């Protein structure tokens, strides 16, 4: 403890601490800004999803893709010369033959009307129970969960409807799906991207990433330079450490402890300042 106190009394050590704290604080602010604009971008893509037809057996693999936040599976079918998607309803219907459709289709289908849907070569009769209000799900029908599980369990290819954690990385995710699962990005995907006009958050997020990488590189260089200087400075004290009864391994541990404490202290101070600033911003 005494050795650490003497280490932090040095002007050079306080300078290192200030520089580390400042860089970490800048990095934390950049990460906050990047995440803010990613969230803003996701709001701009509200209601968007990626849809394609693929083997049901690959469901767990698709769910494990990093940028995917939600995966729904469904069945496609033809009705009145249009293609629709059948999904399970979260708030389950009491009867297996009940179905919910988009309110936009109320001029085509009426409440209480019976419709025949052919799935896996079998005719299934449903009664339209209610409408739901979602302009992004016009060609989606929702059915009883038990019935849905029955038809899915006997199906090979199903419709994957995917939502992304970060819509700025749409192209990256689409390219990964194309490469990993052999899905043709141009023909195998049906993209429903409902992007609202506003700030070009995609470009801003890219700028935040580039600047963050620059500061990370600067931090690494300064860290290596600081370690070199600390080791060099400590060599002058080696004789004193030997006189106090420390061996070479103990001296190395002392130097390592000083570097670790310096880095941890800079993180604690910068994070404390960062949290105070964020709290004040939210209050104001």
Secondary structure, 3 states (H helix, E strand, C coil): CHHHHHHHHCHHHHHHHHHHHHHHHHHHHHHHHHHHHHHHHHHHCCCCEEEEEEEHHHHHHHHCCCCEEEEEEEEEEEECCEEEEEEECCCCCCCCCEEEEEHHHCCCCCCCCEEEEEECCEEEEEEEEEEECCHHHCCEEEECHHHHHHHHHCCCEEEEEEEECCHHHHHHHHHHHHHHCCCCCCCCEEEECCCCCCCCHHHHHHHHHHHHHHHHHHHHHHHHHHHHHHHHHHHCCHHHHHHCCCCHHHHHHHHHHHHHHHHHHHHHHHHHHHHHHHHHHHHC
